[in-house]
Amino acid sequence: MQISRAIAEQMERPSWIRRMFETGTQLRRERGAENVFDYSIGNPDVEPPDAVIAALRRIVAENRPRSHSYMPNAGYPEVRATLARRLAERSGIPFTGDDILMTNGAAGAINTILKAILDPGDEVMVLSPYFPEYRFYIENHAGRVVLVETDERFQPDPARIAAALTPRTRALILNSPNNPTGVIYSEAVLRAVNRVLPDPVLVICDEPYRPIAFDGAVTPEAVRIFDRAVIAWSWSKAMAIPGERIGYLALPPHLPGVAQLRGACTVANRILGYINAPAIWQWVVGAEPEATVDVAQYQAKRDLLCDALQSMGYDAPRPQGAFYVWAKTPIADDIAFIGLLQQEGILAVPGIGFGRTGYMRLSLTITRDAIERSLPGFERALRKAKANCPPMNAELAGSRLS
Ligand SMILES: Cc1ncc(COP(=O)(O)O)c(C=O)c1O
């Protein structure tokens, strides 16, 4: 059976996160699971909060009539009203239930808004380094990806954004706290970005990591700052439930043309095949919207890893949020360095996988014990890199991207 040219081409594009996942399976077979230190994938390693599991049990036990039926495509009105109230309290914007569309995670929310606003050839700006799935989401709707580099601190650069605008620009995706850099975008920078964005460019605030911020940092409320912004929210990371696929798209009531946009998003959510967000999980998040995993344990792992890497001589600043360490590779060739780490049983994603060479992403979704046991390997890899030792994994080194 023939597959489409577009998907064939997308399948060919190297996904470094997936490749590391597969390498991990192979390494575990060869060395034993306890000798593999997997920093590659952002899959939470903690259990959901007790309150979430308790709400799930309660809701299933209640077995309300027609709990498993079709519903309005935007989701249960009661749940949407509850979530809108919480969001209004937090943001100061008078959201109502009508402004909330329940989605299959942030990925569902982003695909829904892109489907609602893009015509073929329209452009979407993505700040680099970037979450690589954005490219697929945009191309799903025949959009064109326009990469815009961030500044030296990985903050948005208003001048570069202004220079990348064209008459076809329809949206800018902003992700803060950021995957992969762990940076929280500052309010001053966001205000400067707002000043350069003309109507009708829409800012899509992808915020699945908002609750995961360290040292008391608070992520500025982008929907208050931008004239035209929507929120793609998800409980995947906040509650450590990425397999349950639950989130929402929030459309601020002051958005120009909001009524039509709401209708467009509701239809998009339906015809993309999502139909509606998972029913039981809508009730769960409606019952416990603020329940969050223990952020302190991510912070403790961040401190352990960053402090150890820095004392060895790595340039590995502490992230402000999300659960990734974005460190410079000691040699410019990040793929070669990833090969050296792999010899030590350490799996990391090279920066090129996020559009920036010379870096690596280390996910903190790994146990404290594994971090501690991996540290000698980081030290040996650094020593080898400094001694100009070539990578031994020829396959990995050979699969370099251009
Ligand atoms: C930046 C970013 N956006 C969106 C997503 C998708 O999240 P969800 O599971 O809510 O669809 C992820 C998942 O890793 C992510 O890192």
The ligand as an SDF file (V2000), in Angstrom:
LIG
                    3D

 16 16  0  0  0  0  0  0  0  0999 V2000
    6.8100   22.2670   24.7170 C   0  0  0  0  0  0  0  0  0  0  0  0
    5.7930   21.1970   24.6300 C   0  0  0  0  0  0  0  0  0  0  0  0
    4.6130   21.4850   24.0780 N   0  0  0  0  0  0  0  0  0  0  0  0
    3.6530   20.5640   23.9540 C   0  0  0  0  0  0  0  0  0  0  0  0
    3.8600   19.2580   24.3870 C   0  0  0  0  0  0  0  0  0  0  0  0
    2.7630   18.2570   24.2190 C   0  0  0  0  0  0  0  0  0  0  0  0
    2.1740   18.0330   25.4440 O   0  0  0  0  0  0  0  0  0  0  0  0
    0.8270   17.1960   25.6120 P   0  0  0  0  0  0  0  0  0  0  0  0
    1.2080   15.8680   26.1790 O   0  0  0  0  0  0  0  0  0  0  0  0
    0.0410   18.0000   26.5750 O   0  0  0  0  0  0  0  0  0  0  0  0
    0.1670   17.1030   24.3010 O   0  0  0  0  0  0  0  0  0  0  0  0
    5.0860   18.9100   24.9640 C   0  0  0  0  0  0  0  0  0  0  0  0
    5.3600   17.5420   25.3830 C   0  0  0  0  0  0  0  0  0  0  0  0
    6.4490   17.1430   25.6940 O   0  0  0  0  0  0  0  0  0  0  0  0
    6.0700   19.9120   25.0900 C   0  0  0  0  0  0  0  0  0  0  0  0
    7.2690   19.6440   25.6330 O   0  0  0  0  0  0  0  0  0  0  0  0
  1  2  1  0
  2  3  1  0
  2 15  2  0
  3  4  2  0
  4  5  1  0
  5  6  1  0
  5 12  2  0
  6  7  1  0
  7  8  1  0
  8  9  2  0
  8 10  1  0
  8 11  1  0
 12 13  1  0
 12 15  1  0
 13 14  2  0
 15 16  1  0
M  END
$$$$
